Amino acid sequence: MNRLQLFPVSAKIENESLTIAGHSISTLADSYGTPLYLYDRETMDNAAGGYKSALASHYPIPASVTYAGKAYLCKAIAQWVDLHGLWADCTGEGEIAIARAGGVPREHTLVHGVNKSTVDLESAIQYAGTIVVDNLTELKRLSELFAMHSLTFPDLWLRLLPGVAVETHHAHTQTGQHDSKFGMTREEIMEAAQFCKVNHLPLKGIHFHQGSNFRDASPLKAAIELGLDLAKEIGLTDDWHFSPGGGWGVAYHEDELPQPDINEYVRVIAENVIEGCKARNLALPHLHLEPGRSLVARAGVAIYRVGAVKRRGDKVWVLTDGGMTDNPRHAMYGARYSCLTVSSPSAERSEKVSIAGPYCESGDVVIEDLPMPKIEPGALIAIPAAGAYHLSMSSNYNGSRKPAVLWLENGAVKLMQRRETIEDLMRRDENLF
């Protein structure tokens, strides 16, 4: 398979050098340093357009697409979300603040979270249009907070634990199974709905989520059935909302190509919601999809510079200046990646290499046993599908500083986030002695 298909749609090999949106990656790395993250606008625009087009084709009333802030959120991404009329899924006060700073309106701000603090809930009441309630304790706390505010309260959706997971590559990316920490059982949903009725709370929808980075939509069917049954039982009969979550996958490795089909994912959901509502004599809900990584993962590319190479018989270690502090996914749950050299990306792949970072952990590995051309110190490598769950889960382990992030368009390079500095690390600390 052609590894270039894992990269942004604007990626090309020109004069035996990798480019994105017409920009030389070598030149960008020299100008901005490494590690460096690049985001391609064309890829993100295409993904958003693909979801909107699929929904318009398969669902007869207006539906919404929600961007998952946990994938990666900064002011520039929030501005892009608003530009496309998407909703922003925020977890807690911090992401709500970033969405606001990027111009996402209240009515398009949706708040998730499995254990929202009082501060999180107060921020959601003030700045969000919808709160997805995870548990009964949270619902009762919200009721108390509502009584203290004179604002227009957000709509409430109840998060269902469907008891059905989707197939993912690791248990840590599944959320819908019976023993998951997320959401409420059927019995808890019924109790929550009754609580909302008695306390005159604005219950407007049902939400569930089954897992992340899956490519078989069939397990969604049983959960959709359960969600629609509950909607009927608790009386969500008019002007109501239904979200079967998201988590549709992307290809991270050439073994996973072709890219999962957005249209097929949307079709399965839309047809099952339409048929399920017809069978129950339910009005069609406002349908919400939370695509998450499939809006942004392929748009992102991580650029590292090689510092050293260790060849020990059959084992070749390529040691770079980035690793688990900007991409912990392999360390956390064994995520597989591919890679191209920035220069001579078409060269013969003559040896298998493992790519690791500079940090003091044996788990600081990004890629294992990948066929690559012979790589020498100083070379630049590009890792695709780096747009989601890298920077949002990054850390300052070993005193590392978070990388610069660039927004690429044809004819334009814009700095989304500057590189962290030593001064940024020091600014948090207080002198005690």
C-alpha positions in Angstrom: 0.0 0.0 0.0 1.1 3.6 -0.6 1.9 5.2 2.7 1.1 8.6 1.2 -2.6 7.7 1.5 -2.2 8.0 5.3 -1.1 11.6 5.0 -3.2 14.7 4.4 -4.9 14.9 1.1 -2.6 17.8 0.0 0.5 15.8 0.7 2.8 15.2 -2.3 6.3 14.0 -3.1 7.9 16.7 -5.2 11.5 16.5 -6.3 11.9 13.6 -3.9 10.8 15.6 -0.9 7.6 15.5 1.1 5.3 18.6 0.9 1.9 19.5 2.4 -0.3 22.1 0.8 2.6 23.0 -1.4 5.0 23.8 1.5 8.3 22.1 1.9 8.4 20.2 5.2 12.2 20.5 5.3 11.9 24.3 5.1 9.2 24.4 7.8 11.3 22.3 10.1 14.4 24.5 9.6 12.3 27.6 10.3 10.2 26.4 13.2 12.3 23.7 14.7 11.3 20.1 15.7 9.3 18.4 17.0 6.8 20.2 14.9 3.1 19.5 14.2 1.4 20.4 10.9 -2.3 20.6 10.3 -3.7 20.7 6.7 -6.8 22.8 6.3 -7.9 21.0 3.1 -8.1 17.7 4.8 -10.1 19.1 7.7 -12.5 20.9 5.3 -13.0 17.8 3.3 -13.8 15.7 6.4 -16.4 18.3 7.6 -17.9 18.5 4.2 -18.1 14.7 3.9 -20.1 14.4 7.1 -22.4 17.2 6.2 -23.0 15.8 2.7 -23.6 12.3 4.0 -26.1 13.6 6.6 -27.9 15.6 3.9 -28.2 12.5 1.8 -29.3 10.0 4.4 -31.3 12.0 7.0 -34.4 13.9 6.0 -34.2 16.7 8.6 -31.3 19.0 9.6 -28.6 17.2 11.7 -25.5 18.3 13.4 -21.8 17.4 13.5 -19.9 17.8 16.7 -16.1 18.3 17.0 -14.6 16.4 20.0 -12.4 18.9 21.8 -10.6 16.1 23.5 -9.1 15.1 20.1 -7.2 18.5 20.1 -8.6 21.9 20.9 -6.9 25.3 20.7 -8.3 28.7 19.7 -7.6 28.2 16.0 -9.4 24.8 15.9 -12.3 26.4 17.8 -12.4 29.1 15.1 -12.5 26.4 12.4 -15.3 24.7 14.2 -17.3 27.9 14.3 -16.5 28.6 10.6 -18.1 25.3 9.6 -21.1 25.7 11.9 -20.1 22.6 13.9 -20.8 22.0 17.5 -17.9 21.8 20.0 -17.9 18.9 22.5 -16.1 20.2 25.6 -15.0 18.3 28.7 -14.8 20.7 31.6 -14.1 24.4 32.3 -10.8 24.5 30.4 -12.2 23.3 27.0 -15.3 25.5 27.5 -13.0 28.5 27.8 -11.0 27.6 24.7 -14.2 27.1 22.7 -15.5 30.5 23.8 -12.2 32.2 23.0 -12.4 30.7 19.5 -15.9 32.1 19.0 -18.0 28.9 19.3 -21.5 30.2 20.3 -23.3 29.0 23.4 -26.0 27.1 21.4 -23.2 25.0 19.7 -21.3 24.2 22.9 -22.0 20.8 24.4 -20.4 19.6 27.6 -19.4 16.1 28.4 -17.6 14.6 31.4 -17.8 11.5 33.6 -17.2 13.4 36.9 -17.8 17.1 36.3 -16.8 19.3 39.1 -19.0 22.0 40.5 -16.8 24.6 38.7 -17.2 22.6 35.5 -21.0 22.5 35.9 -21.2 26.2 36.7 -19.2 27.0 33.6 -21.5 24.8 31.5 -24.6 26.4 32.9 -23.2 29.8 32.0 -21.7 29.2 28.6 -23.1 26.0 27.1 -26.3 25.2 25.3 -26.3 21.5 26.2 -25.0 19.4 29.1 -24.8 15.6 28.7 -25.5 14.2 32.2 -23.4 11.2 33.1 -24.8 10.2 36.5 -27.5 10.8 39.0 -25.2 12.6 41.5 -24.4 15.1 38.8 -28.0 15.5 37.9 -28.9 16.4 41.5 -26.0 18.8 41.8 -27.2 20.5 38.6 -30.6 20.9 40.0 -29.2 22.6 43.0 -27.1 24.9 40.8 -30.0 25.7 38.5 -31.8 27.1 41.6 -29.0 29.5 42.2 -28.9 31.0 38.6 -31.2 33.3 36.7 -29.7 32.3 33.3 -31.4 30.3 30.6 -30.5 26.8 31.5 -28.8 24.5 29.0 -30.7 21.5 27.6 -30.0 18.2 29.3 -29.3 14.9 27.6 -28.9 11.7 29.6 -25.9 9.5 28.8 -26.9 5.9 28.4 -24.6 3.0 29.1 -25.8 0.7 26.3 -23.9 -2.4 27.4 -22.6 -3.0 23.9 -19.1 -2.0 22.8 -17.7 -1.6 19.3 -14.6 -3.5 18.2 -11.5 -1.5 18.8 -7.8 -2.5 18.9 -7.6 -2.0 22.7 -9.9 -2.2 25.7 -9.0 1.4 26.7 -10.7 2.7 23.7 -14.1 1.0 24.4 -16.7 2.9 26.4 -20.1 1.2 25.9 -19.6 -2.2 27.6 -21.4 -3.1 30.8 -18.5 -2.5 33.1 -17.6 0.9 31.7 -17.2 3.9 33.9 -19.3 6.0 31.5 -23.0 6.8 31.6 -26.1 5.3 33.2 -27.9 2.0 33.0 -31.5 1.7 31.8 -32.8 1.8 35.3 -30.7 4.9 36.2 -31.9 6.6 33.0 -35.5 6.0 34.1 -34.8 7.4 37.6 -33.0 10.4 36.1 -35.9 11.1 33.7 -38.4 11.0 36.6 -36.1 13.4 38.6 -36.1 15.8 35.7 -39.9 15.7 35.5 -40.4 16.3 39.2 -37.9 19.1 39.3 -38.9 20.7 36.0 -35.4 20.3 34.4 -35.1 20.7 30.6 -34.6 17.1 29.6 -34.2 17.1 25.8 -32.2 14.1 24.6 -30.4 10.8 24.9 -26.7 10.2 24.2 -24.4 7.2 24.2 -20.9 6.4 23.0 -19.5 2.9 22.5 -15.9 3.3 21.6 -13.2 5.1 19.7 -11.5 4.4 16.4 -13.7 1.7 15.1 -14.7 0.9 11.5 -17.6 -1.6 11.8 -20.8 0.3 12.4 -23.0 -2.7 12.9 -22.8 -2.8 16.8 -24.4 0.7 16.8 -27.7 -0.9 15.7 -28.5 -2.6 19.1 -27.5 0.5 21.0 -29.7 2.7 18.8 -32.6 0.4 19.4 -32.1 0.6 23.2 -31.8 4.4 23.1 -35.0 4.8 21.1 -36.8 2.5 23.4 -35.8 4.7 26.3 -36.7 7.9 24.5 -40.2 6.5 24.0 -40.5 5.4 27.6 -39.4 8.7 29.1 -41.6 10.8 26.8 -39.1 12.4 24.4 -41.7 12.7 21.6 -41.3 16.2 20.2 -38.3 18.5 19.5 -35.8 16.1 21.0 -32.2 15.2 20.4 -30.4 11.9 19.8 -26.7 11.3 19.7 -25.2 7.8 19.0 -21.8 9.3 19.8 -19.0 8.9 17.4 -15.5 7.4 17.3 -15.4 6.5 13.6 -11.9 5.4 12.7 -9.1 6.5 10.5 -6.1 4.6 9.0 -2.9 4.9 11.1 -0.9 2.2 9.3 -0.8 1.0 5.7 -2.3 -2.3 6.8 -5.5 -0.4 7.7 -6.0 1.2 4.3 -8.3 2.1 2.7 -9.6 4.9 4.9 -12.9 4.0 6.6 -16.0 5.2 4.6 -17.7 8.2 6.3 -20.8 7.8 4.1 -21.3 4.2 5.2 -21.0 5.1 8.8 -23.6 7.9 8.5 -25.9 5.7 6.4 -26.0 3.0 9.0 -26.9 5.4 11.8 -29.4 7.4 9.8 -31.3 4.4 8.4 -31.5 2.7 11.8 -32.7 5.9 13.5 -35.3 6.5 10.8 -36.6 2.9 10.9 -36.5 2.8 14.6 -38.5 5.9 15.1 -41.1 4.8 12.5 -41.5 1.5 14.3 -42.1 3.3 17.6 -44.2 6.1 16.2 -41.6 8.6 17.4 -40.9 11.9 15.8 -37.5 12.0 14.2 -35.0 13.6 16.6 -32.4 16.2 15.9 -29.5 13.8 15.1 -26.1 14.6 16.3 -22.8 12.8 15.3 -19.5 13.2 17.2 -16.9 12.1 14.6 -14.0 13.0 16.8 -10.7 11.9 15.3 -12.1 11.3 11.8 -12.5 15.1 11.5 -8.9 15.9 12.4 -6.5 12.9 12.8 -5.5 12.6 9.1 -5.0 16.3 8.9 -2.1 16.3 11.4 1.5 15.2 10.8 4.3 15.0 13.4 7.8 16.0 12.2 10.8 14.7 14.2 14.5 15.0 13.6 16.7 11.9 14.1 19.4 12.4 16.7 21.0 8.9 16.8 20.7 5.5 15.2 21.7 2.3 17.0 22.1 -0.8 14.8 22.4 -4.0 16.9 22.0 -7.0 14.7 18.4 -7.3 13.6 17.3 -4.4 16.0 17.6 -0.9 14.7 16.7 2.0 17.0 16.0 5.4 15.4 16.1 7.9 18.2 14.3 11.2 17.6 13.6 14.5 19.4 9.8 13.7 19.9 8.1 10.8 21.5 5.7 9.9 24.3 5.5 13.5 25.6 3.8 14.7 22.4 2.3 11.2 21.4 1.6 8.8 24.3 -0.8 6.6 22.2 1.6 3.8 21.6 2.7 3.7 25.2 -0.9 3.9 26.5 -2.6 1.3 24.2 -0.2 0.0 21.6 -1.3 2.3 18.7 0.4 1.4 15.4 1.8 4.1 13.2 3.6 4.4 9.9 6.2 6.9 8.7 8.0 8.5 5.7 11.3 10.2 5.5 10.9 13.8 4.5 13.8 13.5 2.0 13.8 10.6 -0.5 10.5 9.2 0.8 10.4 6.8 -2.2 13.8 5.2 -1.4 14.0 1.4 -0.9 12.8 0.2 2.5 15.8 -1.9 3.3 15.6 -2.4 7.0 13.1 -2.6 9.8 13.4 0.1 12.4 11.8 1.1 15.8 11.4 4.8 16.3 11.7 6.0 19.9 12.0 9.3 21.7 14.6 10.9 24.0 12.8 10.4 27.3 13.8 8.2 30.3 11.2 5.5 29.8 11.5 2.2 28.0 7.9 2.8 26.9 9.0 5.9 25.0 8.4 4.3 21.6 6.2 5.6 18.8 6.7 2.9 16.1 8.0 -0.7 16.2 9.5 -2.8 13.4 8.5 -0.7 10.4 10.3 -1.2 7.1 12.1 2.1 6.2 15.0 3.3 4.1 18.3 3.5 5.8 18.1 6.5 8.1 21.1 8.5 9.4 21.3 11.1 12.2 20.0 14.5 11.1 17.2 13.1 8.9 13.7 14.3 9.2 10.8 11.8 9.5 7.1 12.5 9.1 4.4 10.5 11.1 0.9 10.7 9.6 -2.5 10.6 11.3 -1.1 12.7 14.1 -3.9 15.2 14.4 -5.9 13.6 17.3 -5.0 12.6 20.8 -1.4 13.6 20.5 -1.1 17.2 21.6 -4.3 17.0 23.7 -2.6 14.3 25.8 0.9 15.7 25.7 3.0 16.3 28.9 6.1 18.1 30.2 7.7 14.8 31.3 11.5 15.2 31.7 11.0 19.0 31.4 10.0 18.7 27.7 8.2 21.6 26.1 5.2 21.2 23.9 5.9 21.6 20.2 5.0 24.4 17.8 1.9 23.8 15.7 1.3 25.2 12.2 -1.8 25.6 10.1 -1.1 25.0 6.4 -3.1 26.2 3.4 -2.0 26.8 -0.2 0.0 30.0 0.0 -0.1 30.4 3.7 1.6 29.1 6.9 0.1 30.2 10.2 1.3 29.6 13.7 -1.5 27.9 15.7 0.4 27.4 18.9 4.0 28.6 19.6 6.6 26.2 21.1 6.6 26.2 24.9 9.7 27.7 26.5 11.7 27.2 29.7 10.0 30.4 30.9 6.6 28.8 30.4 7.6 26.0 32.7 9.0 28.4 35.3 6.0 30.6 35.3 3.9 28.0 37.1 6.2 27.6 40.0 6.5 29.5 43.3 9.6 30.0 45.4 9.2 28.4 48.9 12.7 29.1 50.3 
